[in-house]
Structure formats: structure tokens, C-alpha cells
Amino acid sequence: MSGLTIRVKRGSRGSATLLEAANRILRLLGVSSTKRGKQPSPKTKTSSRAANEVRAPIAAAESLVESPIKMQATPATPVPTPAPTASPAPSQSFKPTKRTAKDYIFGKLIGEGMFSTVFLAKDIHSGKEYAIKVCEKIHIIRKKKREYIKREKDALNMLFSVPHGFVKLYCTFQDDERLYFVLSYAKNGELLNHINTVGSFELNVAKFYAAELLLALEKMHAKGIIHRDLKPENILLDENMHLQIADFGTAKIMDPKEIKSGVSIQEEDESRNERSRKISFVGTPQYVSPELLHNCLDTRTSDLWAFGCIIYQMISGLPPFRAATEFLIFQKILKMEYEFPEGFPADAKDLVEKLLVLDHSKRIGADDQGETYESIRNHPFFAGIDWDNIWEQTPPTISPYLPGGSFEEDYNVPDHLEPGLGNDQLVRLWKFDLSTSKGILDISPEEKRRRLEVQARENKWHQFVDGELILKQGQVDKRKGLFPRRRMLLLTTGPRLFYVDPTNMVLKGEIPWSPELRVEAKNFRIFLVHTPNRTYYLEDPDSYALEWQRVIDEVRIGTYGRDTT
């Protein structure tokens, strides 16, 4: 498509020539730059040709994307219906009222990209909420994203009729400076945020969302669309917690028969170069398939590779290929350098291993010829999935994956605990109601000052707690999904909860306190600290999880009052 090559002249007409270039691109995409049915203002009549194009580089009232559903603003006055006996000339035919930014109340910012911004907006006519992606025309030209816009439009239009699994593009409109994409609003945000919140998904949760994702991939591939950028950031959850795939700017659209053939398609010219740049410099590289990295070959199994990476991450908490730089990540992908953490379920491991195969033609699903991936559906990992009714089911509540059961079979009673079953032992074992006393916080100012002096002299962790008195300390394994990191946990006055890397003696972070903080002991070793925005997964190697729960609850109740929940 050599006609899309735009050279921008330098000089005083820089802005005009950029917008002139925008006109040329949109004309090539099939969009007129002439304002039909609207006369120019008096000021415009005296302007030069260049000035006219600056004022309306892309027809402000035209729709860039011809969406399957045409949205209309409610007219201020009734529009007369043409008489049925006469066939009006094209210029006189009825045209629905075109959308503008003034048809929406733009609320909060909900997403940002390199050349676009996404806002939550409300339609002033219907009251319905949408996610509106706003693209700056100048940035589209400067960042050479014209193919991105066209791909997004084409893919979303093709998928509009699919009832589940994808965001919907309802309409587009534009003004002199911006393009607007009116999309369905996925109220519960990115899948990645939910993984980060709980650390990793409980097995039935991971299985459910993997099944929905597979169904969406089947529909997408049946229409000849390869996504090529699947990752948890591009998977959204709607108001009912069902999955939707978004961001089709890097998609490849092929003939549906061709996509099933298994023949690799190599991108040509500008689109190939653009894809190479995206792989190298944009986004996260952890999900890129080896064939896209090595020789830019496109097959549907590239999406299956990403599918395997996402299953791995939902269960373990992190993607399989991780390193300090993109180059090192790419090297790990090409060398297949990844490993499964302890506790990764056997069936899930087997499926991931069959998806993450260097030769794309050998991946599970590569030989399936129908419109469904029967070989993947029939894998033991998906045992019990109701494929016909999953979109009508209530998704399981997202909760963290706790490998290894309760650990009670491996538990050995520590020798250093005090014998007997008196009050102290019962408090440790069962956590009595602590609301009637400040307990551990009941320290006089003089006693606190004396203990701080001793702590400053003798406790090496004092340097990390901002002058607070340490009430309890102990080593725990702080888990990011299934990946443990040894930390020194420090509960202090304030109250505050610090965690320190004991090997490098570096403060790594702090668990935020609030009245909503809750501690849940899962067994003698594992306890979860729930905060409004995240759940911290902690494991005490010495089996003091119940003690941590008791002390943290005592400090919380002593600080904020009796628990009324």
C-alpha cells in the first residue's frame, strides 16, 4: 500500500501538512474529508485550501468506522419523513443525527495508551455508560498508527455479532482534532488487576476463565482474526464478571479457510515493519510467541501460545518468561527457559506444556480443523466444564490459590511452645474476643520510650520502622502467586506492617492499614492479610499463622474499636 506513505513537509505549515496527511490517510481508508450538507462559515470562505483542510482535516461529522449499530442523538425537533411517492436525490435523503462529543458526559480516566486515552462516559440521551477511546489525529500520524486504527475498526466490526467474549464497538465519530471510539464498558477492569489483587487464582477460577477465553478464541479464529497481543491487560471483565477480549490494533485478519490451514503467513512491507517495532518497543513481551519473534510468521497458534502463558499466570501469579530486559525475555522464550513453581497442579502443567511448544505446528489445537478446539476442550484440565452454558453461569468468586491443601498432614508440634491449655494457649489456638482490652497496645509512654531505646541499640530491624515500636517480628514467605520470597515481617505501633528483604537488608514495602484490614488464617502456616485493594499471601515456616492473626487483630481492634462486621 504505497499510497499510505506520507511525507510531512517541514516549515511554517507543519501543522497544516500533518493534518493534510490525515486527510489523505482517511480518504484511503474510505472516509471523505468533505463536510457534506454543511456550508463553510464566512471565515472559511476567505481561507486558502490549506487553511480549509486544517479546519476540517477529517470530516468532523463523518463516522470513521461504519459500525453494525448506528447510534443517533435525539433530534431537537422532529425530522420530516420523505414522502413515500417520491425517490429523493441522494443529497436530500434522510440522514440520522450524527454524534459529537457533546452527546456524552465524560467522567473519569480509565485507561491510557501511546496515542489514545480511554474515558468512562455517559450518553446524555440514554444515560448508558460507555468506554470512549479518544485518539489524537496528530499522534496517529506522528506515531504511524494508521494501520492500528484500521485493524481495530475491522476486527471489532467483524466481531460485533458475537454475543460473548469481546468488547463492542457501537459507533465512532470525530472532530477536527480527535477520533472517538464508543466501546462497551467493562466495569470490573483488567484480568491482570484481579490476578495481582489475590496473587493467583484458585484452580476452579482459573479453569473457568481459561474456558471462556478458549471459547472467545474459537469465535475469533473462525472469523479469520488472529489477535497477536493476548495478555491479561487486554482481557477485561464485564459487570457480571464474564470475560471480554479487547485491543485489536495489532490483529491480523485472514481468510477463515486460510487460518485453519496451519500455513504460516508472513507480513509484508509496512505492516510487518510496524509489527516488528511493536514487538521490540511497545507493551509487555512476555506473551509473544517464538515464531513472531524469530521470523514474524502469523498463525492462529500464536494466540494459543499466549493462551498457555495466561493459564500459567492465572495459577502461579506471574508469567512464565520473566527477566530484567526485553532482550533477555526474548532469549528465554526462544530457548524455552521457564519452570513450574512448587504446587502447580499436574493437569494444568500438562496443558501448559502442550501449548508452550517451540514449533507452532506441534502445539495442542494446531491440527484441529473445525470451528472449535476439541483437543483442548477434551484435555483433563477442563474436566467438568459445561461448554454450552458457561456464558450463562455465574462466575466463581475470585479467590487465591492455596497449593498443598491444609498442610495439617505435615504439621509437627514445635517443641518450644509452652505446655498446657491455659488462657494463653487458648488465645493462641482459638483467638478470643479481644475487644475489651487494648492488650499489646496498653503501654505507658515511659515504657514505650524505654523499649524504643533498647530496640534502637539491639534490634537490627529498628532502622526500617520509622521510629515505631516493634510489637511482633518474624520471618515469613511472602508469595506472589506460587512464587515465595522470604521476608522479615514487622508489626509496629502506628499501627504499621513492614516487610524487609532479610538477605539484602532492604525495606521492600508496607501493608497498608485501615479499619477494613482483615487477617484470615487458613491453617497453622498460611495466613492472608486482606486490604481493600489487595490480598497478601503469607506463610510462616514455623507455623505461627494463628499467632500472627491474633496479634494483628488485637492491634486493629485496639486502634479502630470493636469489630462490627
C-alpha positions in Angstrom: 0.0 0.0 0.0 2.5 2.6 -1.2 -0.3 5.2 -1.3 -0.3 5.3 2.5 3.3 6.6 2.6 3.0 10.2 3.8 5.9 12.7 3.8 5.4 15.6 6.1 7.0 18.9 4.9 8.8 21.0 7.4 8.4 24.7 7.8 5.7 27.1 8.9 3.0 24.9 7.5 3.9 22.0 9.8 0.5 21.7 11.5 -1.3 22.1 8.2 0.7 19.5 6.4 0.2 17.0 9.3 -3.5 17.4 9.1 -3.4 17.3 5.3 -1.7 14.0 5.7 -4.5 12.9 8.0 -7.0 13.8 5.2 -5.1 11.7 2.7 -5.0 8.7 5.0 -8.7 8.8 5.9 -9.5 9.1 2.2 -7.5 6.0 1.5 -9.5 4.2 4.3 -12.7 5.2 2.5 -13.6 8.3 4.6 -14.4 11.6 2.9 -12.8 14.8 4.1 -15.6 17.0 2.7 -18.3 18.2 5.1 -21.5 17.2 3.3 -24.6 19.2 3.8 -22.9 22.0 5.7 -21.8 25.3 4.2 -18.5 26.8 5.4 -18.5 29.7 7.7 -17.8 33.2 6.3 -14.3 33.0 7.8 -13.7 29.7 6.0 -14.7 31.1 2.6 -11.8 33.5 2.6 -9.3 30.9 3.7 -6.8 29.2 1.5 -7.1 25.5 0.5 -4.6 24.5 3.2 -6.5 26.5 5.8 -9.7 24.8 4.9 -8.1 21.4 5.4 -6.7 22.5 8.8 -10.2 23.4 10.0 -11.7 20.1 8.8 -8.9 17.6 8.1 -11.2 14.7 8.6 -14.9 15.3 8.2 -15.9 16.2 11.7 -19.4 14.8 11.3 -18.4 11.7 9.5 -18.1 8.3 11.1 -14.6 6.7 10.6 -15.9 3.3 11.5 -19.1 2.0 9.9 -20.3 0.1 12.9 -23.0 -2.5 12.8 -25.2 -0.4 15.0 -25.7 3.3 14.2 -26.2 5.4 17.3 -28.2 8.6 17.0 -28.5 11.6 19.1 -32.1 12.6 19.8 -33.0 15.5 17.4 -34.1 18.8 19.0 -37.0 19.0 16.5 -38.8 16.3 14.6 -37.3 15.5 11.2 -40.0 15.1 8.5 -40.1 11.8 6.8 -39.7 11.9 3.0 -42.8 11.3 1.0 -43.2 7.7 0.0 -44.2 8.6 -3.5 -41.0 10.4 -4.4 -37.5 9.0 -4.5 -35.3 11.8 -3.1 -32.0 12.6 -4.6 -29.0 11.3 -2.6 -28.2 14.7 -1.3 -31.8 15.0 0.0 -32.1 11.6 1.6 -32.7 11.3 5.4 -29.5 11.2 7.5 -29.5 10.4 11.2 -28.2 13.0 13.5 -24.5 12.5 13.9 -22.8 12.0 17.2 -20.4 14.5 18.7 -18.5 14.7 22.0 -21.3 16.9 23.4 -23.6 13.9 23.3 -21.6 12.4 26.3 -20.6 13.5 29.8 -17.0 12.5 30.1 -16.3 11.1 33.6 -13.1 9.6 34.9 -10.0 8.5 33.1 -9.9 4.7 33.0 -7.1 3.9 30.6 -4.2 5.4 28.6 -2.2 4.3 25.6 0.6 5.7 23.5 -1.7 7.7 21.3 -5.1 7.3 22.9 -6.9 7.9 26.2 -10.0 6.0 27.4 -12.7 7.7 29.5 -15.8 6.5 31.2 -18.6 8.5 29.7 -22.4 8.7 29.9 -24.7 9.1 27.0 -26.8 12.2 27.8 -29.8 10.8 25.8 -30.0 7.2 27.2 -28.0 7.5 30.4 -26.0 4.4 29.4 -22.3 4.3 30.3 -19.6 3.6 27.7 -15.8 3.5 27.5 -14.8 6.1 24.9 -11.3 5.8 23.4 -10.1 9.2 22.3 -7.3 9.2 19.6 -5.4 12.3 18.7 -5.1 12.6 14.9 -1.8 14.3 15.0 -0.4 11.5 17.2 -1.8 8.9 14.8 0.3 10.4 12.0 3.4 11.0 14.0 3.5 7.6 15.6 2.5 5.9 12.3 -0.6 4.2 13.8 -2.9 4.4 10.8 -2.9 0.6 10.4 -3.6 0.2 14.1 -6.8 2.3 13.7 -7.9 0.3 10.6 -7.3 -3.0 12.2 -9.2 -2.1 15.3 -12.1 -1.0 13.3 -12.2 -4.0 11.0 -11.8 -6.6 13.8 -14.4 -5.1 16.1 -16.9 -4.8 13.3 -16.4 -8.4 12.4 -16.9 -9.5 16.0 -19.9 -7.3 16.8 -22.4 -10.0 16.2 -20.6 -12.5 18.5 -22.7 -12.3 21.7 -20.0 -13.1 24.2 -16.3 -12.7 24.7 -15.5 -9.4 23.1 -15.8 -5.6 23.8 -18.4 -4.0 21.4 -17.7 -1.0 19.2 -21.1 0.8 19.0 -20.1 3.8 16.9 -17.4 6.3 16.1 -17.3 10.0 15.4 -14.7 12.7 15.0 -13.9 16.4 15.3 -11.1 18.5 13.9 -8.5 17.0 16.3 -9.7 13.6 17.5 -11.3 10.3 16.7 -13.7 8.8 19.2 -14.4 5.1 19.6 -17.6 4.4 21.6 -17.0 1.0 23.2 -18.8 -1.2 25.7 -17.7 -0.5 29.3 -16.2 -3.5 31.1 -17.0 -2.4 34.7 -14.6 -4.8 36.5 -11.5 -3.9 34.7 -8.5 -5.9 33.6 -7.9 -9.5 34.4 -4.3 -8.6 35.4 -5.6 -6.4 38.2 -7.5 -9.3 39.7 -4.5 -11.6 39.4 -2.4 -9.0 41.2 -5.0 -8.5 43.9 -5.3 -12.1 45.1 -1.8 -13.2 44.0 -3.1 -16.2 41.9 -6.4 -17.7 41.1 -7.9 -20.7 42.9 -8.0 -23.6 40.5 -11.7 -23.6 39.6 -11.5 -19.8 38.9 -8.5 -20.3 36.6 -10.3 -23.1 34.8 -13.5 -21.1 34.4 -11.8 -18.1 32.8 -9.5 -20.3 30.7 -12.6 -21.9 29.3 -14.2 -18.6 28.5 -11.0 -17.4 26.8 -10.8 -20.6 24.7 -14.4 -20.1 23.6 -13.6 -16.5 22.6 -10.5 -17.6 20.7 -12.6 -20.2 18.8 -15.1 -17.5 17.6 -12.3 -15.1 16.7 -10.3 -17.6 14.8 -13.4 -18.9 13.0 -13.8 -15.4 11.5 -10.2 -15.3 10.4 -8.8 -13.0 13.1 -5.5 -13.6 14.9 -5.2 -11.2 17.9 -1.4 -11.4 18.3 -1.3 -9.4 21.5 -3.2 -11.5 24.0 -2.3 -10.8 27.6 -4.1 -10.2 30.9 -4.1 -6.4 30.3 -6.2 -7.0 27.1 -8.7 -9.2 28.8 -11.5 -7.4 30.6 -14.3 -8.4 33.0 -17.8 -7.0 32.5 -20.3 -6.1 35.2 -21.2 -9.8 35.6 -17.5 -10.9 35.8 -17.5 -12.5 32.4 -14.5 -12.2 30.1 -14.1 -9.8 27.2 -11.1 -9.6 24.8 -10.1 -6.0 23.9 -7.4 -4.1 21.9 -7.4 -5.4 18.3 -4.9 -2.8 17.0 -2.3 -5.4 16.2 -4.7 -8.1 14.9 -4.2 -10.0 11.7 -7.3 -10.6 9.5 -7.1 -13.6 7.2 -9.5 -15.8 5.2 -11.1 -18.2 7.7 -10.1 -21.2 5.5 -6.6 -19.9 5.3 -6.3 -19.5 9.1 -7.3 -23.2 9.6 -4.8 -24.5 7.1 -1.9 -24.1 9.5 0.2 -22.4 6.9 2.3 -19.5 8.3 1.6 -16.1 6.8 4.5 -13.6 6.7 3.6 -10.0 6.9 4.8 -7.7 4.2 6.1 -4.1 3.8 4.8 -1.5 6.3 2.6 -3.8 8.4 5.4 -6.2 9.0 7.8 -3.4 10.0 5.2 -1.9 12.3 4.6 -5.2 14.0 8.4 -5.7 14.4 8.6 -2.3 16.1 5.7 -3.1 18.4 7.3 -6.4 19.5 10.6 -4.6 20.2 9.4 -1.4 21.8 5.8 -1.4 22.9 3.9 -3.3 25.6 4.9 -6.3 27.5 6.9 -9.0 25.7 6.2 -12.0 28.0 3.4 -13.4 25.8 5.0 -13.2 22.3 5.3 -16.5 20.5 8.6 -17.7 19.2 7.6 -17.6 15.6 6.6 -13.9 15.9 9.9 -13.1 17.4 12.0 -15.2 15.1 10.6 -14.5 11.7 7.3 -12.6 12.1 5.2 -15.6 11.0 1.5 -15.3 11.8 -0.6 -18.4 12.7 -3.6 -18.8 15.0 -1.3 -20.9 17.2 0.4 -17.7 18.2 -2.7 -16.9 20.2 -2.6 -20.5 21.7 0.9 -19.8 22.9 -0.3 -16.7 24.7 -3.3 -18.7 26.0 -0.8 -21.1 27.7 1.1 -18.2 29.2 -2.1 -16.7 30.6 -3.2 -20.1 32.2 0.3 -20.3 33.8 0.0 -16.8 35.1 -3.6 -17.2 36.5 -2.4 -20.2 38.6 1.1 -19.1 39.5 0.7 -15.4 39.7 3.5 -14.5 37.2 4.1 -15.1 33.5 6.3 -18.0 32.6 9.0 -15.9 30.9 10.5 -13.2 33.1 13.8 -11.2 33.0 15.2 -7.8 33.6 15.1 -6.6 30.0 13.0 -7.4 26.9 16.0 -8.8 25.1 16.6 -11.3 27.9 12.9 -12.2 28.0 13.0 -12.9 24.2 16.1 -15.1 24.7 14.3 -17.1 27.4 11.3 -17.6 25.0 13.4 -18.8 22.2 15.3 -21.1 24.5 12.1 -22.3 26.3 13.6 -21.3 29.7 10.8 -21.5 32.2 9.8 -23.6 35.1 6.8 -24.5 37.2 6.7 -23.5 40.9 6.0 -26.0 43.6 2.3 -26.7 43.9 1.4 -26.1 40.3 -1.5 -28.6 39.5 -0.5 -31.6 37.3 -3.3 -31.2 34.8 -2.7 -27.5 34.3 1.0 -28.2 33.9 0.4 -30.8 31.2 -1.8 -28.4 29.3 0.6 -25.5 29.5 3.5 -27.7 28.4 1.4 -28.8 25.3 0.6 -25.1 24.5 4.1 -23.7 25.0 5.8 -25.7 22.3 8.6 -24.0 20.2 7.3 -25.5 16.9 3.9 -23.8 16.4 2.7 -26.7 14.3 3.1 -29.1 17.2 1.0 -27.2 19.8 -2.2 -28.7 21.0 -5.0 -27.4 18.9 -2.8 -26.8 15.8 -4.3 -29.7 13.9 -8.0 -29.1 14.8 -9.9 -28.3 11.6 -13.4 -27.4 12.9 -14.5 -24.1 14.5 -13.8 -25.4 18.0 -10.6 -26.6 19.6 -11.8 -30.1 20.6 -8.3 -31.4 21.5 -8.0 -28.6 24.1 -11.6 -28.8 25.3 -11.1 -32.6 25.9 -7.9 -32.1 28.0 -8.3 -33.2 31.6 -7.7 -29.7 32.9 -11.2 -28.7 31.6 -13.0 -31.7 33.1 -16.4 -30.6 34.3 -16.7 -27.5 32.1 -20.2 -27.0 30.6 -19.1 -25.6 27.3 -22.7 -24.9 26.1 -23.8 -22.9 29.0 -20.7 -21.3 30.5 -21.7 -17.7 29.5 -25.0 -18.1 31.3 -23.3 -19.3 34.5 -22.4 -17.2 37.5 -18.6 -17.0 37.5 -16.9 -18.4 40.6 -15.7 -15.8 43.2 -12.1 -14.8 42.5 -10.0 -16.2 45.4 -6.4 -17.1 45.8 -4.9 -20.5 45.0 -3.6 -22.3 48.1 -1.5 -25.2 47.0 -0.9 -28.3 49.1 -4.2 -28.4 51.0 -4.2 -27.5 54.7 -0.6 -28.7 55.4 -2.0 -30.4 58.5 -0.6 -33.8 57.5 2.9 -32.3 57.5 2.5 -30.3 60.7 4.8 -31.1 63.6 4.1 -29.5 67.0 7.0 -27.2 67.8 9.0 -28.1 71.0 9.4 -24.5 72.2 5.7 -23.9 72.8 4.6 -23.6 76.4 2.8 -26.8 77.6 -0.8 -26.8 78.9 -4.1 -25.5 77.8 -4.5 -22.4 79.9 -5.7 -19.0 78.9 -2.5 -18.1 77.0 -2.6 -21.3 75.0 -6.3 -20.9 74.2 -5.8 -17.4 72.9 -3.0 -18.6 70.7 -5.1 -21.5 69.4 -8.6 -20.0 69.1 -8.3 -16.2 69.2 -10.6 -15.0 72.0 -12.7 -11.8 71.7 -10.1 -9.1 72.2 -12.4 -6.0 72.1 -12.5 -5.4 75.9 -8.8 -4.6 76.2 -6.0 -2.8 74.3 -3.7 -5.7 75.2 -0.4 -5.4 73.4 -1.0 -1.7 72.8 -1.5 -1.0 76.5 1.9 0.6 77.0 2.6 3.7 79.1 4.6 6.5 77.4 7.6 5.8 79.7 7.6 2.1 79.0 7.4 2.8 75.2 10.3 5.2 75.4 12.4 2.7 77.4 11.7 -0.1 74.9 12.4 2.1 71.9 15.8 2.9 73.4 16.6 -0.8 73.8 15.2 -1.5 70.3 17.4 1.2 68.8 20.6 -0.3 70.4 19.9 -4.0 70.0 17.4 -4.7 67.2 18.9 -4.6 63.7 15.3 -4.1 62.2 14.8 -0.8 64.0 16.3 1.1 61.0 13.3 0.1 58.9 10.3 1.1 61.1 10.4 4.9 61.1 10.9 5.1 64.9 7.9 2.9 65.7 8.0 0.2 68.4 8.1 -3.3 67.1 5.4 -5.4 68.6 6.0 -8.6 66.8 8.5 -9.8 64.2 9.2 -13.0 62.4 10.2 -14.4 59.0 7.5 -15.3 56.5 7.3 -16.3 52.9 5.5 -13.6 51.1 4.1 -15.1 48.0 3.4 -13.6 44.6 1.1 -16.3 43.5 3.1 -19.5 43.9 6.4 -17.8 44.0 7.7 -17.3 47.6 10.1 -14.6 48.8 11.5 -14.7 52.3 10.7 -11.5 54.2 11.0 -10.3 57.8 7.5 -9.1 58.8 7.5 -6.3 61.4 4.3 -5.3 63.2 4.7 -2.0 64.9 2.8 0.7 66.7 1.1 3.2 64.4 -0.1 0.6 63.5 2.1 -0.4 60.6 3.2 -3.6 58.9 6.6 -3.5 57.2 8.3 -6.3 55.3 12.1 -6.4 54.7 14.4 -8.4 52.5 16.5 -10.1 55.2 19.3 -11.1 52.8 19.9 -7.7 51.3 18.6 -5.8 54.3 16.3 -3.7 52.1 12.8 -2.4 53.0 10.6 -3.9 50.3 7.2 -2.5 51.3 4.4 -1.9 53.8 1.0 -3.5 54.1 -1.5 -0.5 54.3 -3.5 -0.3 57.4 -7.2 0.7 57.5 -10.3 -0.3 59.6 -11.1 -2.7 56.7 -7.9 -4.7 57.1 -8.7 -8.4 57.9 -6.5 -11.4 58.7 -7.6 -14.9 57.8 -5.6 -17.9 59.0 -6.0 -20.7 56.5 -4.1 -23.2 58.7 -1.1 -23.2 61.0 1.2 -21.9 58.3 -0.7 -19.8 55.9 -2.5 -16.5 56.6 -3.9 -13.9 54.3 -4.0 -10.2 55.0 -6.9 -8.7 53.2 -6.8 -5.0 52.4 -9.3 -3.0 50.2 -7.1 -3.2 47.1 -5.1 -6.4 47.6 -4.7 -9.7 49.5 -1.3 -10.5 50.9 -0.5 -14.2 50.9 1.9 -15.0 53.8 3.3 -18.3 55.0 5.0 -18.8 58.4 7.6 -21.6 58.1 7.4 -22.0 61.9 3.6 -22.5 61.9 2.7 -19.3 63.8 -0.1 -18.2 61.4 -2.7 -18.2 64.2 -0.4 -16.1 66.4 0.0 -13.6 63.6 -3.7 -13.4 63.2 -4.3 -12.9 66.9 -1.8 -10.1 67.3 -2.7 -8.2 64.2 -6.4 -8.4 65.1 -5.6 -7.2 68.6 -3.8 -4.2 67.3 -6.6 -3.5 64.8 -9.3 -3.7 67.4 -7.2 -1.7 69.9 -6.7 1.0 67.2 -10.1 1.2 65.5 -12.5 -0.3 68.0 -14.6 -3.5 68.2 -15.1 -5.4 65.0 -18.8 -5.0 64.0 -18.7 -6.9 60.7 
